[in-house]
Amino acid sequence: MARSRTRQGEPNSIARRAALHFIATYQSKVGPRLGARCNCNPSCSEYGRQAFLKYGFLRATGKIVGRIIRCGRAGAGGLSDLP
């Protein structure tokens, strides 16, 4: 069985699918219970979802960690799209 591929031709890995499932679960079950806490747009979870869809697992993970560090409670927030 062939693995599905993303737009850039990278394999849709199990790790990427698991991360996307985790984010979807967080956005639908946990996020609404916590309320709007992220002062960035898009939210960190949406930024992570977009990163996993656009980049491979390792590159997306690096971008997400950087975003979370910049976005922290003391951060200025604001608009932060994927490069």
C-alpha positions as CSV (number, residue, x, y, z in Angstrom):
1,M,0.0,0.0,0.0
2,A,1.5,3.3,-1.1
3,R,1.8,6.1,1.5
4,S,-0.1,9.3,0.7
5,R,1.9,12.3,-0.2
6,T,1.6,16.0,0.7
7,R,1.8,18.9,-1.7
8,Q,5.6,19.1,-1.5
9,G,5.8,15.3,-2.2
10,E,6.9,14.4,1.3
11,P,5.4,11.2,2.7
12,N,2.5,11.7,5.0
13,S,4.3,10.0,8.0
14,I,2.6,8.3,10.9
15,A,4.2,11.0,13.2
16,R,2.6,13.8,11.2
17,R,-0.8,12.1,11.2
18,A,-0.5,11.5,14.9
19,A,0.4,15.1,15.6
20,L,-2.5,16.4,13.4
21,H,-4.9,14.0,15.3
22,F,-3.5,15.3,18.7
23,I,-4.0,19.0,17.6
24,A,-7.5,18.2,16.3
25,T,-8.5,16.6,19.6
26,Y,-7.0,19.5,21.5
27,Q,-8.9,22.0,19.4
28,S,-12.2,20.2,19.7
29,K,-12.1,18.9,23.3
30,V,-9.5,20.8,25.5
31,G,-9.3,24.2,23.9
32,P,-12.9,25.2,24.3
33,R,-12.8,24.3,28.0
34,L,-9.8,26.4,28.6
35,G,-11.2,29.4,26.8
36,A,-9.4,31.9,24.6
37,R,-6.0,32.2,26.1
38,C,-3.7,32.7,23.2
39,N,-2.8,36.3,22.4
40,C,-1.5,35.5,18.9
41,N,-3.4,35.1,15.7
42,P,-3.7,32.4,14.5
43,S,-3.7,30.5,17.8
44,C,-0.7,28.3,18.6
45,S,-2.7,25.1,17.9
46,E,-3.9,26.4,14.6
47,Y,-0.3,27.5,13.7
48,G,0.8,24.0,14.6
49,R,-1.8,22.4,12.4
50,Q,-0.9,24.6,9.5
51,A,2.9,23.8,10.0
52,F,2.3,20.1,10.0
53,L,0.3,20.3,6.8
54,K,2.9,22.5,5.1
55,Y,6.2,21.1,6.4
56,G,7.6,17.7,7.4
57,F,7.3,16.5,11.0
58,L,10.7,17.7,12.2
59,R,10.7,21.1,10.5
60,A,7.1,21.8,11.7
61,T,8.1,20.8,15.2
62,G,10.9,23.3,15.2
63,K,8.7,26.0,13.9
64,I,6.0,25.3,16.6
65,V,8.6,25.3,19.4
66,G,9.9,28.7,18.2
67,R,6.3,30.0,18.0
68,I,5.5,28.9,21.5
69,I,8.6,30.5,22.9
70,R,7.8,33.8,21.1
71,C,4.1,33.6,22.0
72,G,4.4,33.0,25.8
73,R,2.2,34.9,28.3
74,A,4.8,37.8,28.4
75,G,5.0,37.9,24.6
76,A,3.5,40.8,22.6
77,G,1.2,38.5,20.6
78,G,-0.1,39.7,17.3
79,L,-0.2,38.2,13.8
80,S,2.3,35.5,13.0
81,D,1.8,33.5,9.8
82,L,3.9,30.7,8.6
83,P,6.9,31.7,6.5
